[in-house]
Amino acid sequence: MKYIKYFRWLLIGITLVVLFIFFRDTENLSKISMYLVWGYILLAIAIVLALGLPFLYIAQKPQKLMKTLVSFGALAAVIVVSFLLASGEPIKLFDQSMSTAADSKLSDACLYAMYILVGIALLSLLTGGLRSMIRNR
């Protein structure tokens, strides 16, 4: 756990240095690719950790495997339902060109997935609050 703390502070420090360079030299637009690369690196680290840490947790506590698999299955179900709900109808973009059907389907599916997940989060907040109010009565 100590290494994770140091790794997190290292990433925060590098990000602050990159931000300082960005805001110090706003006239030079050629450095934008460096910022995009750093953003991609941070995104890759976040994806690897988000997908890898549950497996580390499963390896440490195998009795929790079923609960983790149910959670992954529920997430997969939300993604599948989102793609089934997405229409994929091309839309007119701001430059008067039309989007492709695949781009429209992907953006619709992402929006539907976000709506479903936010709804689930709000519903679980409400039910948790109501459950605690009833128990503490």
C-alpha positions, -999 to 999 in steps of 0.1 A, spaced: 0 0 0 29 23 7 40 21 -30 5 31 -42 7 62 -22 41 72 -36 29 63 -71 -1 85 -67 19 115 -55 44 110 -84 15 111 -109 1 142 -92 35 159 -93 41 151 -129 6 164 -138 13 196 -119 45 202 -138 28 196 -171 0 220 -161 26 246 -151 44 243 -184 11 245 -202 -1 277 -185 34 293 -186 38 290 -223 3 295 -238 17 310 -271 34 278 -282 8 255 -295 33 228 -306 34 214 -271 -3 204 -272 7 169 -284 27 164 -252 -3 172 -231 -25 149 -251 1 121 -247 2 127 -209 -36 126 -208 -35 93 -227 -10 79 -203 -31 89 -173 -62 73 -190 -43 41 -197 -31 39 -161 -67 45 -149 -81 18 -172 -55 -7 -161 -61 0 -124 -98 0 -128 -97 -34 -145 -68 -49 -126 -76 -41 -90 -108 -61 -89 -88 -92 -100 -62 -84 -73 -91 -82 -48 -104 -116 -60 -70 -132 -57 -68 -120 -20 -104 -129 -11 -116 -157 -33 -149 -160 -13 -160 -127 -28 -156 -140 -64 -193 -145 -70 -202 -110 -59 -175 -95 -82 -187 -116 -111 -223 -105 -105 -211 -69 -106 -192 -74 -138 -223 -91 -153 -246 -63 -143 -222 -38 -159 -221 -59 -191 -259 -61 -191 -261 -23 -188 -237 -19 -218 -257 -44 -239 -290 -28 -231 -275 6 -239 -264 -6 -273 -298 -22 -280 -315 11 -271 -292 32 -293 -307 41 -326 -276 48 -347 -294 73 -368 -269 97 -384 -273 134 -373 -262 166 -389 -231 180 -373 -221 216 -367 -202 218 -400 -233 206 -419 -218 172 -425 -235 140 -414 -222 117 -387 -217 80 -395 -242 54 -382 -214 38 -361 -205 71 -344 -241 79 -337 -247 44 -323 -217 46 -301 -225 81 -287 -261 71 -282 -251 39 -264 -227 59 -241 -253 84 -232 -279 57 -225 -253 38 -204 -246 70 -184 -283 76 -179 -289 41 -167 -259 41 -143 -268 76 -129 -304 63 -124 -291 32 -106 -268 54 -84 -296 77 -75 -320 48 -68 -295 32 -45 -288 64 -27 -326 69 -21 -331 33 -10 -301 33 13 -313 65 29 -348 52 34 -335 19 47 -314 37 73 -343 60 83 -365 30 88 -339 10 108 -330 40 131 -367 47 139 
